[in-house]
């Protein structure tokens, strides 16, 4: 059986709630414990850095993908053996996605929303069937879920849209969902 890989999209900032950083660390440890490779944005900052540091410390393989213009800003991963440098953000998302069997979205800002909506749109139009999981620490993603309910209620998407992603409340639920999806 080949190595299973999990793409993690998340904030390049730590956020103001310490529970988000703790969930990021726990996610990295959980990926390592299950023998899954972390595919991430290659930065050593914010939640992204916390996931990667924890995964690496626990023995997980990692693959970092960073666009050249963010090399200084996000302090590209110190593990240069497993680093891909892309021309732009779009290529970064594509490379991360193509090297993953599942997508997990932790709390984050505009970039994380962009990443989520791109893979969600790809699923909606039938380009993939990879699981997309929102780690909904402390209800962080509930406003997003409510917005998508509103989009559906207003007739801009079919109710099946919500079948393309799954919010999970914590890392144990995330682990169970990934184990089920990845076999």
C-alpha positions as CSV (number, residue, x, y, z in Angstrom):
1,X,0.0,0.0,0.0
2,X,1.3,3.4,-0.9
3,X,1.9,6.2,1.5
4,X,-1.3,8.2,2.2
5,X,-0.9,12.0,2.2
6,X,-3.1,14.6,3.8
7,X,-3.1,18.2,2.6
8,X,-3.5,20.7,5.4
9,X,-4.6,24.2,4.6
10,X,-4.5,26.6,7.6
11,X,-3.4,30.0,8.8
12,X,0.1,31.4,8.4
13,X,-0.7,33.3,11.6
14,X,-1.4,31.6,15.0
15,X,-4.7,33.4,15.5
16,X,-5.8,34.8,18.9
17,X,-7.3,31.6,20.3
18,X,-4.7,29.2,21.8
19,X,-7.0,26.3,21.1
20,X,-6.3,26.7,17.4
21,X,-2.5,26.3,17.9
22,X,-3.1,23.3,20.1
23,X,-5.3,21.7,17.5
24,X,-2.6,22.4,14.9
25,X,0.0,20.6,17.0
26,X,-2.4,17.7,17.7
27,X,-3.1,17.4,14.0
28,X,0.6,17.1,13.2
29,X,1.1,14.5,15.9
30,X,-2.0,12.6,14.7
31,X,-0.8,12.5,11.1
32,X,2.5,11.0,12.2
33,X,0.8,8.5,14.5
34,X,-1.1,7.1,11.6
35,X,1.8,7.1,9.2
36,X,0.3,9.7,6.9
37,X,2.4,12.3,5.1
38,X,1.7,16.0,5.7
39,X,1.4,18.1,2.6
40,X,1.4,21.8,3.6
41,X,2.3,25.3,2.5
42,X,5.9,25.0,3.6
43,X,6.0,27.9,6.0
44,X,7.4,27.7,9.5
45,X,4.9,30.3,10.7
46,X,1.5,30.3,12.3
47,X,-0.7,27.3,12.5
48,X,1.1,26.0,9.3
49,X,4.4,25.9,11.2
50,X,2.8,24.4,14.3
51,X,1.3,21.5,12.3
52,X,4.6,20.9,10.4
53,X,6.8,21.1,13.5
54,X,4.6,18.6,15.4
55,X,4.4,16.2,12.5
56,X,8.1,16.3,11.9
57,X,8.9,15.9,15.6
58,X,6.6,12.9,15.8
59,X,8.3,11.3,12.7
60,X,5.9,12.1,9.9
61,X,7.1,12.6,6.3
62,X,6.3,16.1,5.1
63,X,6.1,17.8,1.7
64,X,6.2,21.6,1.7
65,X,5.0,23.6,-1.2
66,X,5.7,27.3,-1.4
67,X,5.5,30.0,-4.1
68,X,8.8,31.8,-4.7
69,X,7.3,35.2,-3.6
70,X,6.6,33.9,-0.1
71,X,10.0,32.3,0.5
72,X,11.1,35.1,2.9
73,X,7.7,36.1,4.3
74,X,6.6,32.6,5.4
75,X,10.2,31.4,6.2
76,X,10.2,28.3,4.0
77,X,10.5,25.0,5.8
78,X,13.9,24.2,7.1
79,X,13.5,20.7,5.6
80,X,14.7,21.5,2.1
81,X,14.8,17.9,1.0
82,X,11.0,17.8,0.8
83,X,10.3,21.3,-0.5
84,X,8.7,22.3,-3.9
85,X,9.0,25.9,-4.9
86,X,6.2,27.1,-7.3
87,X,5.8,30.2,-9.4
88,X,2.6,31.4,-7.8
89,X,-0.2,30.7,-5.4
90,X,-2.4,28.9,-7.9
91,X,0.3,26.4,-8.7
92,X,1.0,25.9,-5.0
93,X,-2.6,24.9,-4.4
94,X,-2.6,22.5,-7.4
95,X,0.7,20.9,-6.4
96,X,-0.5,20.4,-2.8
97,X,-3.8,19.0,-3.9
98,X,-2.3,16.7,-6.5
99,X,0.0,15.2,-3.9
100,X,-2.7,14.4,-1.4
101,X,-5.4,11.9,-0.8
102,X,-7.5,14.1,1.5
103,X,-7.8,17.8,2.4
104,X,-8.1,19.2,5.9
105,X,-8.8,22.8,6.6
106,X,-7.8,24.2,10.0
107,X,-8.7,27.7,11.1
108,X,-7.2,30.4,8.9
109,X,-7.9,33.6,7.0
110,X,-8.5,34.6,3.4
111,X,-5.8,32.2,2.1
112,X,-7.4,29.3,3.9
113,X,-10.8,30.3,2.6
114,X,-9.5,30.6,-0.9
115,X,-7.9,27.1,-0.6
116,X,-11.1,25.6,0.8
117,X,-13.4,27.2,-1.9
118,X,-11.1,26.1,-4.7
119,X,-11.1,22.4,-3.7
120,X,-14.8,22.6,-2.9
121,X,-15.5,24.0,-6.3
122,X,-13.4,21.3,-7.9
123,X,-15.5,18.7,-6.1
124,X,-18.7,20.4,-6.9
125,X,-18.0,20.3,-10.7
126,X,-16.8,16.7,-10.5
127,X,-13.0,17.1,-10.8
128,X,-12.3,15.0,-7.7
129,X,-13.8,12.9,-4.9
130,X,-11.2,13.5,-2.2
131,X,-12.5,14.0,1.3
132,X,-12.5,17.7,2.5
133,X,-12.7,18.1,6.2
134,X,-13.0,21.3,8.2
135,X,-11.5,21.1,11.7
136,X,-14.1,23.2,13.4
137,X,-12.2,23.9,16.7
138,X,-14.5,25.8,19.0
139,X,-17.1,26.3,16.2
140,X,-14.6,28.4,14.1
141,X,-16.1,27.3,10.8
142,X,-19.8,27.6,11.8
143,X,-20.2,31.0,10.2
144,X,-18.8,29.5,7.0
145,X,-21.3,26.6,7.2
146,X,-24.1,29.1,7.8
147,X,-23.0,31.1,4.8
148,X,-23.1,28.0,2.6
149,X,-26.6,27.2,4.0
150,X,-27.6,30.8,2.9
151,X,-26.1,30.3,-0.6
152,X,-28.1,27.1,-0.9
153,X,-31.3,28.7,0.4
154,X,-30.9,31.6,-2.0
155,X,-30.7,29.1,-4.9
156,X,-27.0,29.7,-5.9
157,X,-26.0,26.1,-5.1
158,X,-27.7,22.8,-4.8
159,X,-28.0,21.2,-1.4
160,X,-25.6,18.5,-2.5
161,X,-22.8,21.2,-2.1
162,X,-22.7,20.3,1.6
163,X,-22.0,16.7,0.8
164,X,-18.6,17.6,-0.6
165,X,-17.1,18.6,2.8
166,X,-17.5,17.6,6.4
167,X,-17.0,19.7,9.6
168,X,-15.5,17.8,12.5
169,X,-15.3,19.2,16.0
170,X,-11.9,18.1,17.2
171,X,-8.8,16.2,16.3
172,X,-10.1,12.7,17.5
173,X,-13.1,13.2,15.2
174,X,-10.7,14.3,12.4
175,X,-8.6,11.2,12.9
176,X,-11.6,8.9,12.7
177,X,-12.9,10.6,9.6
178,X,-9.5,10.4,7.9
179,X,-9.1,6.7,8.9
180,X,-12.4,5.9,7.4
181,X,-11.7,7.9,4.2
182,X,-8.1,6.7,3.7
183,X,-8.7,3.1,4.6
